[in-house]
Amino acid sequence: MIQMRINQLIQYGLDNQLLNLDDSFYATNKLLDIFKIKDFSSKSVESIDYNVLMNDLIAYALEKSIIEKDTLFERDAFEARLIDCLLPRPSELNRMFRLKYKKSPQQATFFYHEFSKNSRFIKLDRIDQNIKYNYPGKYGDLDITLNLSRPEKASIDFTNLSIEEDQYPLCPLCMENIGMYQNALMEPRMNHRPISITVNNEKDQWAMFYSPYAYFNEHLVVFRKEHIKMFMNDQAFEEMVDFVNKFPHYFIGLNSGLPIVGGSLLSHHHFQAGRYDFPIEKARVVKKYKVNRVSIEVLDWPVATIRLIGNNENRLLDTVHYIYENWKKYHNESLKIFSETSQVHQSITPFVKLDGLKFNFYMVFRNNFTNDDLPHGLFHPSPEKFHIKKENISLFEVMGMAILPGRLVEEIELIKDVLLKNKSLNDYRQLDKHADWIKEMMSKNLPDNLDEYIKMEIGRIFEQMLEDVNIFKYGDQKDFISFVEKAI
């Protein structure tokens, strides 16, 4: 059976353009070495379902003690090791990408996205488990995702990954991860193949790869090859604009660069990109201004946001620079906005997208000031909403896409038991966090469609979480408009 499965894996590589026919014997011999098989016959075989194929190969490896433990992490690492045998070297994949890029950026990224799916670096099976729906809110539709593909992160400081000086690789984004089997910190990376790119005239100093747990279509991570801390300044804004010039079918965004606000790895400078229309793009315009031939729109959105529109990137970047510099200095104690104490608190979450020939540059205003009463931040969701999500509010969420923990799926079923079958909350200790919310629902006349009702309740709470993040929540929209008018 194992010989047939190895032949089928080789056939999978050929069928999905991972493997060139000239390299098939080379790939076969690498697989035979992994499985410690000496006698083998290459045969023509019919393709079978990939999951059946991989499960059988992993079962054989467990039986023969090639894999020591039957854990998800060990399985993922071994799968990546097998797939790596089918893949071209990074330099060859880069050469193929550049040839396609000469024809069009869209053709190059389509090729690379298909490659990333077929190489199983993108975890399609797990992504497909995610539950997605729309919530029709006060500000427009919000996108809700119950994320079953990855576990919830609990710590407010998860963005600050501790790094040892002699650690290798230094972090999950570093180029040194290419070909890494596994270690205690990093996910398996043997089938990892980032593409080298040039950004802002830094030739081949950047790279990108599709996220294994994509939140949306063609979800990309774009990062500097050099391991330096994330930063938010004019250079970062120029990098964003240059990226969309090179890949005009993609947006690009940057988390705030400060702890607490934004769900990102702060130790390594990187962006999130991809092909998606976020809810914020349909937000109503409250006020509109024109400065330096750049349109500036104040949006009716739960988080304080402006959109700058212009077809001249230099004028656009000059305007972004001026507004950002004013924001960094903005201090309003009556609104509990502190620009700086012992550390800097002001930042933004920027997001850039091309609309035809016009750049749409979004600036979402953020602040990470904390006090003893609110250690997670004055502009973080209030603690009574942590039962829905405790993690930081990231780039995607301020754009209107909730990434909520997958535990909610099981908890919703238990909540329905309590509401429909008169079960006691004491029977479900994991629902303690939801106790106040459940009691509130119990006091109402619940509709027949309880599933839909609870989903809408989650959307309502997420919308309130975004309102909690609003920098001007201790004032009103007039205060925000006043800041914008002075800043421009």
QUICORGI-V289062 format. One record per backbone hydrogen bond with DSSP energy under -1.0 kcal/mol. CO is the residue of the C=O (numbers start at 1). NH is the residue of the N-H. E is the energy in kcal/mol with one decimal. If there is no record, write none. Layout:
co = (CO & CO)
nh = (NH & NH)
e = (E & E)
//
This chain:
co = (1 & 2 & 3 & 4 & 5 & 6 & 7 & 8 & 9 & 10 & 11 & 12 & 13 & 13 & 14 & 20 & 21 & 23 & 24 & 25 & 26 & 27 & 28 & 29 & 30 & 31 & 32 & 49 & 50 & 51 & 52 & 53 & 54 & 55 & 56 & 57 & 58 & 59 & 60 & 61 & 61 & 62 & 69 & 71 & 72 & 73 & 74 & 75 & 76 & 77 & 78 & 79 & 80 & 83 & 89 & 90 & 91 & 92 & 93 & 94 & 95 & 96 & 97 & 98 & 100 & 104 & 105 & 106 & 107 & 108 & 109 & 110 & 111 & 112 & 113 & 114 & 115 & 116 & 116 & 117 & 122 & 123 & 124 & 127 & 131 & 133 & 135 & 135 & 140 & 142 & 143 & 144 & 145 & 146 & 146 & 147 & 155 & 157 & 159 & 159 & 164 & 171 & 174 & 175 & 177 & 180 & 189 & 189 & 195 & 197 & 199 & 201 & 202 & 202 & 205 & 206 & 207 & 208 & 209 & 212 & 216 & 217 & 219 & 220 & 221 & 222 & 223 & 226 & 228 & 233 & 234 & 235 & 236 & 237 & 238 & 239 & 240 & 241 & 242 & 243 & 247 & 251 & 252 & 253 & 259 & 266 & 269 & 271 & 272 & 273 & 274 & 278 & 279 & 280 & 284 & 287 & 289 & 291 & 294 & 295 & 296 & 297 & 298 & 298 & 299 & 304 & 305 & 306 & 307 & 308 & 309 & 310 & 312 & 313 & 314 & 315 & 316 & 317 & 318 & 319 & 320 & 321 & 322 & 323 & 324 & 332 & 332 & 333 & 337 & 339 & 339 & 343 & 345 & 347 & 349 & 350 & 351 & 352 & 353 & 355 & 358 & 359 & 360 & 361 & 362 & 363 & 364 & 366 & 369 & 374 & 374 & 382 & 383 & 385 & 385 & 394 & 395 & 396 & 397 & 399 & 400 & 402 & 404 & 405 & 406 & 407 & 408 & 409 & 410 & 411 & 412 & 413 & 414 & 415 & 416 & 417 & 417 & 424 & 425 & 428 & 429 & 431 & 432 & 434 & 435 & 436 & 437 & 438 & 439 & 441 & 448 & 449 & 450 & 451 & 452 & 453 & 454 & 455 & 456 & 457 & 458 & 459 & 460 & 461 & 462 & 463 & 464 & 465 & 470 & 472 & 476 & 476 & 477 & 478 & 479 & 480 & 481 & 482 & 483 & 484)
nh = (5 & 6 & 7 & 8 & 9 & 10 & 11 & 12 & 13 & 14 & 15 & 16 & 18 & 19 & 17 & 23 & 24 & 27 & 28 & 29 & 30 & 31 & 32 & 33 & 34 & 35 & 37 & 53 & 54 & 55 & 56 & 57 & 58 & 59 & 60 & 61 & 62 & 63 & 64 & 66 & 67 & 65 & 71 & 75 & 76 & 77 & 78 & 79 & 80 & 81 & 82 & 83 & 84 & 86 & 93 & 94 & 95 & 96 & 97 & 98 & 99 & 100 & 101 & 102 & 104 & 108 & 109 & 110 & 111 & 112 & 113 & 114 & 115 & 116 & 117 & 118 & 119 & 121 & 122 & 120 & 124 & 127 & 128 & 130 & 146 & 144 & 137 & 142 & 137 & 135 & 402 & 133 & 404 & 131 & 148 & 406 & 158 & 160 & 161 & 266 & 167 & 174 & 177 & 178 & 180 & 189 & 179 & 192 & 208 & 206 & 202 & 203 & 199 & 205 & 225 & 197 & 223 & 195 & 221 & 123 & 219 & 275 & 211 & 273 & 209 & 271 & 207 & 228 & 269 & 237 & 238 & 239 & 240 & 241 & 242 & 243 & 244 & 245 & 246 & 247 & 250 & 274 & 352 & 272 & 261 & 230 & 224 & 222 & 253 & 220 & 251 & 281 & 282 & 283 & 300 & 298 & 296 & 294 & 291 & 309 & 289 & 307 & 286 & 287 & 301 & 365 & 299 & 363 & 297 & 361 & 295 & 359 & 316 & 317 & 318 & 319 & 320 & 321 & 322 & 323 & 324 & 325 & 326 & 327 & 328 & 335 & 337 & 336 & 332 & 345 & 346 & 341 & 368 & 366 & 364 & 254 & 362 & 252 & 360 & 358 & 355 & 310 & 353 & 308 & 351 & 306 & 349 & 347 & 378 & 371 & 377 & 385 & 386 & 388 & 389 & 398 & 399 & 401 & 400 & 280 & 143 & 145 & 147 & 408 & 409 & 411 & 412 & 413 & 414 & 415 & 416 & 417 & 418 & 419 & 420 & 421 & 423 & 427 & 428 & 431 & 432 & 434 & 435 & 438 & 439 & 440 & 441 & 442 & 443 & 444 & 450 & 453 & 454 & 455 & 456 & 457 & 458 & 459 & 460 & 461 & 462 & 463 & 464 & 465 & 466 & 467 & 468 & 469 & 473 & 475 & 479 & 480 & 481 & 482 & 483 & 484 & 485 & 486 & 487 & 488)
e = (-2.3 & -2.2 & -2.2 & -2.2 & -2.1 & -2.3 & -2.2 & -2.2 & -2.1 & -2.0 & -3.1 & -1.8 & -2.3 & -1.8 & -1.3 & -2.0 & -1.4 & -2.5 & -2.5 & -2.4 & -1.7 & -2.0 & -2.4 & -1.9 & -1.8 & -2.3 & -2.5 & -2.3 & -3.1 & -2.4 & -2.0 & -2.0 & -2.5 & -2.3 & -2.0 & -2.0 & -2.3 & -2.4 & -2.2 & -2.7 & -1.5 & -1.2 & -1.5 & -2.6 & -2.7 & -2.2 & -2.4 & -2.7 & -2.4 & -1.8 & -2.2 & -2.6 & -2.1 & -1.8 & -2.1 & -2.3 & -1.9 & -2.1 & -2.4 & -2.5 & -2.0 & -1.7 & -2.4 & -1.7 & -2.1 & -1.8 & -2.5 & -2.2 & -2.1 & -2.2 & -2.7 & -2.4 & -2.2 & -2.4 & -1.9 & -2.8 & -2.3 & -1.3 & -2.0 & -1.4 & -2.0 & -2.5 & -2.5 & -1.6 & -3.0 & -3.2 & -1.4 & -2.6 & -1.5 & -2.7 & -3.4 & -2.2 & -3.1 & -1.8 & -1.1 & -1.3 & -1.2 & -1.8 & -1.0 & -2.0 & -1.7 & -1.2 & -1.9 & -2.1 & -2.5 & -2.3 & -2.0 & -1.6 & -1.6 & -1.7 & -1.7 & -1.1 & -1.0 & -1.7 & -2.7 & -2.4 & -2.8 & -2.7 & -2.9 & -2.7 & -1.1 & -2.0 & -3.0 & -2.4 & -1.9 & -3.4 & -2.4 & -1.4 & -2.4 & -1.9 & -2.5 & -2.3 & -1.9 & -2.1 & -2.6 & -2.0 & -1.9 & -1.6 & -1.7 & -2.5 & -2.2 & -1.4 & -3.1 & -2.5 & -1.7 & -2.4 & -1.8 & -2.1 & -3.1 & -3.2 & -2.6 & -1.6 & -2.0 & -1.6 & -3.0 & -2.6 & -2.6 & -2.0 & -2.8 & -2.6 & -2.6 & -2.4 & -3.3 & -1.0 & -1.4 & -2.3 & -2.0 & -2.7 & -2.8 & -3.1 & -2.5 & -3.1 & -2.4 & -2.8 & -2.2 & -2.1 & -2.5 & -2.6 & -2.1 & -2.3 & -2.7 & -2.5 & -1.8 & -2.3 & -2.4 & -1.2 & -2.4 & -1.4 & -2.4 & -2.5 & -1.1 & -2.3 & -1.4 & -2.6 & -1.4 & -2.2 & -3.3 & -2.1 & -3.1 & -1.8 & -3.4 & -1.6 & -1.9 & -3.0 & -1.6 & -1.9 & -2.6 & -2.1 & -2.6 & -1.0 & -1.8 & -2.5 & -1.8 & -1.8 & -1.4 & -2.2 & -1.0 & -2.4 & -1.7 & -2.0 & -2.7 & -1.5 & -3.5 & -1.6 & -1.9 & -2.2 & -2.7 & -1.2 & -1.6 & -2.6 & -2.2 & -1.4 & -1.9 & -2.5 & -2.9 & -2.2 & -1.1 & -1.7 & -1.8 & -2.0 & -1.8 & -1.4 & -1.7 & -2.8 & -2.5 & -2.0 & -2.1 & -2.4 & -1.1 & -1.6 & -1.7 & -1.8 & -2.7 & -2.2 & -2.2 & -2.2 & -2.4 & -2.0 & -2.5 & -2.4 & -2.5 & -2.3 & -1.9 & -2.1 & -2.1 & -1.7 & -2.0 & -1.3 & -1.6 & -1.6 & -1.1 & -1.2 & -2.7 & -2.4 & -2.0 & -2.5 & -2.6 & -1.7 & -2.5 & -1.8)
//
